[in-house]
Amino acid sequence: MSDLSRTDEVFFDNTGLNRTQVESLVDNTLAGADDGELFLEYSQSESLLLDDGRIKTANYDTTQGFGLRSIAGDVSGYAHSGEMSEAAMKRAADAVRAVHAGHNGTYAEAPARTNGQLYGDINPMSTLSFEDKVAILSEIDRYARGKDPRVKQVNASLAASWNAVRIIRPGGVHAADIRPLVRVNVSIVVEQGDRMETGSHGCGGRVDFAAFVTPDKWQAQVDEALRQALVNLESEAAPAGEMTVVLGPGWPGVLLHEAVGHGLEGDFNRKKTSAFAGLMGERVAAPGVTVVDNGTLPDRRGSLTIDDEGTPSSCTTLIEDGILVGYMQDRMNARLMGTQSTGNGRRQSYAHSPIVRMTNTYMMAGDKDPGEILESVQDGLYAVNFGGGQVDITNGKFVFSCTEAYRVHNGKIGAPVKGATLIGNGPDAMTKVSMIGNDLQLDDGVGTCGKDGQGVPVGVGQPTMRVDGLTVGGTAA
């Protein structure tokens, strides 16, 4: 059964909405507008958290609603409601119609159709019973505590959602998507003497729970979280100053996501508030640096069969061999910039208007062996994992905290360090990349990106990478 057929049941059969009348309302509301759509959403979500051997929280939620948007030029009107009725839609239509009143726009063409489905439509919450989920969390707790007597606290969680969306445009044009999502997380606190440290790890994707709750899968999350915690027990004070930094593969791509990715979103560049604005076709990174945003990877957390405007996802090359060649675009910014949407119009829910957002953003592999990269460093830092970070889009300045990092002396990995922060400027840092590894990895499926108060699931990744002359903030001179 197609996603359109399945969402017919969700949005029309179960709500009493009449499809013909809804299509007529959309036609009448958006006449004269440049663009817009009716977005319908039905969502189920579940989360269980075990803390210190007991289920601390267990939540289940079902929501549904619609959002109606009208666009005239660079102005948009948006109205939404959790009431799925024609009366509520008419009230929303009165509100958004005012945005293009008197406007005589030529309505934008509909997105291309796609038959490429990137994930299944199974509801991951239905494949395991509540009792089974509690049992898995309890096993995680027992396994972690049995691994090392220094384990003092274990926090484990399972989360899943099933999201059905329908986009309706004038002329009876429909697009639909059903999006499963699961996530498993483990956090461990260890104690040795008077010192306590933490480690955490997780995995997830647009699949069924079965892909992540077999013993080999969840044990791998526990083992990695415990490894990180024990490494931190041995950590020394981080150095400070300008030095060579080697970034590990995979999750360290979150720095690329924040420091470079956001600056390549179309809205910031159209408004010329990005550090990359006006640099199309110019060198913005070292030779060999190629960065893509790829929403077409099967089953990945950041992937989308279609975005929240109905546009099929794509693989968009942003930087090619150091040259800026593309931006991520939604429909409105693409039209205003004279280009095409790249399938990056995303929203957190029906209560939010779509904006330009990343999907899976990563740097392509180079030709260097990771060991060769580390051996080339005489005195520097090897950053393997990151926590939180901040970036100023207007100038590209970023600050990121390392949750796992090591000193490097004479090409050898030395002692782990604690409290290291990486400080720099995204565009400037990209010009200082001197070696790129052949070991591209994507993260394990736990990323969430925030922008304008909205959070959406994303993916990040990169190969091992050497950056020369990056500022490290620490606690040791």
N, C-alpha and C positions, 0 to 999 in steps of 0.2 A: 504494500500500500504506500502511495506517495505521501510526502509531507503535506501537500495540499489537501489530499483526501483525509488524512488524519486530523488536520487542523479544521476541516469542515465540521467534524464532530465536536471539537473543542469549542470553537467560536460561534457556531451557528446552531447546531442541533442541541447543545447543552445550555445555551443562553437564551434561545428564543429569538435571536436576531434574524431578520430576514435579509438574505444576501443581496437581493435586488434592491431593496430599500437602502441598505448601507452603501452600495455602489452608487446609487443616485445621490445620496447625501454627499459623498466624496466628490462626485462630478460637480454638483452645484456649489459646494463650498470652495473648491479650488479653481473655479472658472476665473480667469484673469490673473491668476498667480503665476509665478515663474517656476515654482516647484512646491513639493510638499507631499504628504502621505498620511494615511491612517494606519497607525501601528497598533496591533492587537497582541496581547501577551497573556499567557497562562503559565504559572510557575509553581513548582513544588520544590521544597528544599528541606533537608534534614541534617542535623549535626549532633554528634555525641562526643562528650569529653569525659575522659577518665583521668582523675587526678589523685595520686597517692592511693591507688587501689580501689577507689570508689567512683561511680558515675556521678560526676558533679553537675553536669547539665545534659539535657536531652531535649532538643527542639525539633519541632516539625511545623512547617508553615506552607500554606497555600495562598497564592495571590493571583488576581487577574485584573486586567484593566486595559485602557486604551489611551493613546496619545495622538492628537490631531495637530498637524503642523502645516502652516502656510508660509511661503517665502516670496518676498517681493524685493528684488535687488539683493542687498546684503542685510535685509531686515527679515526676521522670522517671528512668527507668533506661534505659541504652543499652549495647548490646553489638554489636560489629562484628567482621568477619573477612574476610580476603582469600580464604578457602577457600569456594568456592561448592558446598557439599554440604549434604544434609539433616542429617547428623551435626553439622556445625558450627552449623547453625541451631537444632538441639535444645539444644546447649550454651548458645547465646545465650539461648534461651527460658527455660532454668532460671535464668539470671542476672536477666533483666528481670522475670520473673514475681514475684520476691520484692518488688518495689516495690509491687505492688498486692495482695499476699497479704492476705486478710481484708477487702479493700476490696470494696464492692458498688456500683460505679459503673454508671451508665447510659452505654453507649458512645456517643460523639458521632456525629452524623450525618456521612455522607460529604460531601466537597466537591461543589459543583455540577459537572456535566459541561460540557465546552466543545468546540465544533467549530472554534474559531478558532485557527488555526496561524499563528504570527508569523514563522516562518522555515522554510527548507527543511531537508531531512534529508541533504543531500549531505555526503560526507566530504571536507573541503577538502584533506586530505593526499594524496588520490588523483588530483587533477586536474592536478598538476604533478609532473614527475619530479624526483628529487634533483638531477640535473644542471641542469635548468632553474632551480631555486631558487638554486643556486650561481651560475649565470650572471647572474641578476637582481641578486644581492648584489654581484657583481663590477662590473656596470654602474653600480650606485649609487655604488660607490667611485670609479670612473673619472669619472663625471659630476660628483661633488662636488669632486674635485681639480681638474677642468678649469674649474670655475666661478670660482675665485679662487686666486691663488698663495699666499695666506696660510693656506690649508687645510693643516693639519699632520697631522691624524688623522681617520679616518672609521670610525665604528662603525655597522654596519647589521645588522638582525636580522629574521627571519621566524619567526613562531610560529603554530601551529594546533592545534586539538583537536577531537575528535568524541566526544560524551558521550551515552550512552544510559542512561536511568533508568526504573525501574518502581517504582511505589508500590502495595503490596497491603494492603488493610484487611480486617477481618472481614466475612464475608458474600460473599466472592468479588469484592469491589470492586477494580478495577484502574484505574490511571492511568499513562500513559507519555509520555515526551518524548524527542526526539532533538535534541541541541543542538550545532550547529557553531559554531566561533569562530576567527577569524583576527586577526592583528595584525602590522603592519609598523612598525618603528621605525628612525629615523636620528639619530645624534648626531655632531656635528662639533666639532673643536677648531681654532681659528684662532690664529695668532701674528703679532704686529706689534711689532717691537722686542723689548723684554723683557717684553711682556705677552701672556698667553694667556687666551682665553675660550672658552666652550662654548655650543652651542645644540642643542636637540633637538626632534624632532617625530615624530608617529606617527599611525596611523589603524588602524581595525579594526571588526569587527562580526560578526554571526552570518550570514555569507555564505561564498561560495567565494573562494579566493584571487584569482580572475580580477577581482574588483571592485576590487582594490587594487594589482595588480602590472603593470598596463599602464604604459607609459612616462610618460604624463601624470600618473598617480597617484603613482608613486614619485618622479618629478622634483619634484612639488609638495611632498613631504615634505622632500626635500633642500633645495629653495629656501627653505623656511620655517626649517629648522634653521640654514642658513647665514645667513639674515637675522638671526636672533636672536643668533648668535655675533658677527656684525659690529657689531650695535647695542651689544652688551656691550663691545666694544673701545673704544667712544667714551664709555662710561659714567663718570659722576662719583660721588663719595661721596654716599650717600643722606642726606637730611635727617632730623632727628629732632624729635619733638614732636607735638602734637595738631593735626590739619589735616583739610581736606576731601579725601576720597579718591574718585576715580571708578574703578569696577571695569569692566573691559572685558567684552564678551559671550563666551559659550562656556565655556572651561575655567576662568575665575575662579569659576564656580559650584561648584568644589571647596571654596571657603571656606563657601558656603552648606551644602553636604553635611556638612561637619565641624561647623561652629559651630551649625547649626540642625537639620539632618536627623537626626543621631544622637539628639538630644534629643527627637525626636518619634517614636521607636520605642517600641512598646507595652510592652516589658519594663521599660525604665527608668522609665516612667510608672506602671506597676502597682506597682513597688517604691518609687515616690516618690523615686527618686534622680536624676531629671532636673530641670533648671532650669524645665522647662515643666509639671511635675507639678501637677495641681489647677487648671490655668488654662484648661480647656476652656470655650469661649464667651467668653473675655476677649480684650482687645486685647493682642497680643504683638508687633506690628509696625506700621509706619506705614501709613496708608491707601494703598491701591493695591498693597500687597504680597500677592501670591497665590503660594503654593508648592504644587506637586503632586509626588507620586511616581507615575510612570507606567510600569508594566511591560509595556504593551501596544503599544509603538511597534515596527513591523515592522523586523526585521533589526538592531536596536540591540544593542550589547554588553550592556547591563544588562537587556534584556527577557527574559521567560520566558513561554512558552505556559501552563505550569503551574509553580507553585513546588515545592519539594522535599517538600511534604506533599500534593501533588496538587490544590491549590487554583488555579483560574485566576487569572492576573494581573489587576490592575485599575488604573484611574487614580484615585488617592486624593488628594483635596484635603486638605491639611494646614492651611494658613493661607489664608483667603479675605478679601481686602481688609483685611488686618491682624489678623483675628480667628482665633484657634485653633479649628478645626472638626473636626480628625481626627488620629488616630494611625495609624501603620503597625502591622499585627498579624499574628502567626502564629496557629495554632489554639489553643494552650494559653493564651496571654495574652489572646486575644479571649474565650475562654470564661470565664476568671476575671474579666474586666472587663465581662462581660455584653454583648458586641458580637460582630461577625463578623470572620473572617479577611479580610484585604485581599490575600492572596496574596503575603505578604512573609516566609514561612517558608523560609529558605535555608540550605544547608550547603555547605561546601567540597568534601566528598566523602562516600562511604559511611562513612568513619571518623569523621565528625563528626555530632553531633546538631543538628537544625535550630534556628536562632534567628532573631529578627526582624532583617531586613536590608533596606536600600534596594535599589531597582532603578535607574530613571532619575529622578533628583530635580532639579527645576529651578524657577526663578521664572518666572512668566508675564510676557509683554511688557506694557509700559505704553504711553503715548501721546507720549513725548518723542523728538524727533530726537536721535541721539547727539551730533551737532555742537552742538546747543543746550545739551546737558548740559555739555560741555567748556567752552563759551563762558561758562557761568555761574560758573566757578571762577576766583577772583582769585588765589589762592595755594594750591596743593595738589599732589596726587600722582595720576597716572594709572597704575593697575596693570593690566597686560595679561596677564601669565602668572605662574603660581605654581609653586613646588616643593613641598617638604614642609611639613606643619603638624601641630599638636597641639591637642587640645581636652579640657577637663575637663567631662564630661557633667553633673556635679553642680551646677556653677555657670555653665557655658557659656563660660568663659574660653578664648580661643584665641590662638595665635601662628602666623602664616603667613609664609613667606619668599617674596618676589617674585623671579622670575627675569627679568622684563622690566617695567620701570616708568620713568616719565618725570615730571619736574617740570612743573607747569602754572602759568603766570604770565599774568594778565590774559586768561584764556580761550584761551591759545595753548599748544600742546604744546611743551615745551622740551627740555632735554638729558636723555638717558637716565641713570638712576641705578643704582648697584649696592649691594647689601647692605641693601635696605629690607625691613623686616618689619612686618606689620600685627598689632597687639595690641589685643584688645578682648574684649567679652562678647557672645556670639551674640544672646541676646534683646535686650540693650541696643542693639547695632548695628542690628538690624532696625527699631527705633523711630526711628533717625536717618536712614533712607532718605528722601531728599527729592525725588529725580527718578528715574524709571524709563523706560528707552529702549524704542523700538518694534522693536528689532533682536534679539529672542530668538534665541540660537544654542545648540545642543547641542555637547558636545565631540566630538572626532573619533574616539572609540571606543577609548580606551586606559586608562580608569579601573579601578583595583582597590581595593576597600575592605577594611580589616582590622578585625576585632572579635572579641574573645575567642579570639585565636589563629587565626581562620579568615579566609581571603581569598576574595572572590568578585568577579566582574566587575560593574561598575556604570557608569552614565552620569551626567553632571552638565550643567548649563547655566543660563544666565541672559541677560537683556539687559544693555546698558550701564546702570550704576546709580551714582547719587551718594549717598555716605554722609557726613554731616556730623559732624565732631568725632571722627574715629577716630585712635587713637594709632599713630604711625609710629616704629618704632625704626630708627635708622640709624647712620652714622658721622660725620655732619657736624652741627654745631649749627645 
